[in-house]
Amino acid sequence: MTFQKPSKDELKKTLTPEQYAVTQEEGTEPPFRNAFYNHTAPGLYVDLISGEALFSSLDKFDAGCGWPSFTQPVPGVEIREKTDRRHGMVRTEVRSVQADSHLGHVFEDGPGESGLRYCINSAALRFIPVDELEAAGYGAYLKLFR
């Protein structure tokens, strides 16, 4: 089944104002006051709108920036990158492919081999705990956690 993104009116009805502002209007939630910046449970972070898998807790780290940070997307998952020239700086915005949701930005100051830090808004994500992956339709990702 192909994902069909809901209309702006539908999204405004189903998302909180913050979720809408972040995902649809390239907003940014407050640092240190969001759902996942210090979240440590094992599981999968998916796009709030489409449900497409994005990041694993295995690649999450504390960057000290106040937002969830990851070293990479889930292997095999594509994340769209776009040059962002807003706010008087040049950054690389990251967006989900299916829903075209604004997720956050990627920076070249992360740990590990890639040196990348995906700084992501919690308001763009839904978390699926490892023990719920199968029931939620994400059983294929269980192998990441074994």
ZITAFEN-V358888 format. One record per backbone hydrogen bond with DSSP energy under -1.0 kcal/mol. NH is the residue of the N-H (numbers start at 1). CO is the residue of the C=O. If there is no record, write none. Layout:
nh co
NH CO
NH CO
This chain:
nh co
11 7
12 8
13 9
14 10
15 11
20 16
21 17
22 18
23 19
24 20
27 21
32 66
33 30
39 36
44 128
45 55
46 126
47 52
48 124
51 47
54 45
55 45
57 43
59 56
60 57
61 69
70 118
71 59
74 54
77 74
80 95
82 93
84 91
89 86
91 84
93 82
94 104
95 80
96 101
102 23
103 94
104 94
105 119
106 92
107 117
110 115
117 107
118 70
119 105
120 68
121 103
124 121
125 122
126 46
128 44
130 42
132 129
133 130
136 132
137 134
138 133
141 138
142 139
144 141
145 142
146 143
